[in-house]
């Protein structure tokens, strides 16, 4: 995974050409389409055998999708929400604004809000496939770009790329941001970084990664200092802007954190709850879904360790490490952690590089086997598994 010297970036061919132009990009979109179509078929198949049949559309709009739709159509509440006993509840202020804004834009054009939510997510998934291909190509070559699309878009939690969730938008933005930063397109990196940070709270990790890229760039002879520093500043401003706005709206500096904890049990406990979950699950082996989540968490840690040992591009490594600290270090629903790890990318890089260097037949067979499990796993979670993803 060794990266070429940063000063050699200017000698590289144009990223569009290196990625195969339209042929390369359409191939990436085709890979995405295969994963989405395959997963929708699995959702239809598994959903038909459940005690409570629902349409595919209903399953794609459940859980967080309802929250995003309420933000999009009704706006954010004025303050805290309490139940009949006066207990603080979670509310829509927990959800970052980029996805709801796009849903509302689609609804304003006359599209049904649920349809708009799914359309935005699916279009963003196409953007994610393109951005992943460009990032993988810029880092390791065209084959790695396609492998990154295939492995990421068929991961065990990749079902959210088809749902009314913000992961597809975040993934498209963060991959695009790093691809732009790797090629020193700082204006694009800054705009994408700001949008990334206004999409999900883990945007703070992406902003730190972009800051590292900017600091590395300004050390290079002849590199202008203002563009990379402005890009980093834009990305760093995103999360504080939203959290500050929530604090101002509620009248409490810690409002966003209190709402998160009240609604979803989310708080940073330095990994205590994650360690407790791993210890209990691995000792008792109670339930195959908890066991599978525990194994996913351990394998992701090991894969991240391999990626770091092989000297992954430092900005992407910093983003990945900080994002993983946030995922592993916080309390909350254990079965949501694979979803939160999906956009981290660091955990996927060893497999991506191995696939890009393997013989085509071996790489294809390995990725197909991974995809069959990952797509079935995600379909199971939204059809048979009764809890939120």
Buried (B, 14 or more C-beta within 10 A) or exposed (E): BEBEEBEEBEEEEEBEEBBBEEEBBEBBBEBBBBBBEBBBEBBBEBBEEEEEEBEBEEBBBBBBBEBBBBBBBEEBBEBBBEEEEEEBEBBBBBBBBBBBEBBBEBBEEEBEBBBBBBBBBBBBBBBBBBBBBBBBBBBBBBBBBBBBBBBBBBBBBBBBBBBBBBBBBBBBBBBBBBBBBBBBBBEBBBBBBBBBBBBBBBBBBBBBBBBBBBBBBBEBEEBEEEBBBBBBBBBBBBBEBBBEBBBEBBEBEEBBBBBBBBBBEBBBBEBEBBEEBBEBBEEEEEEEBBBBBBEBBEEBEEBBEBBBEBEBBBBBBBBBBBBBBBBBBBBBBBBBBBBBBBBBBBBBBBBBBBBBEBEEEEBBEBBEEBBEBBBBBBBBBBBEBEEBB
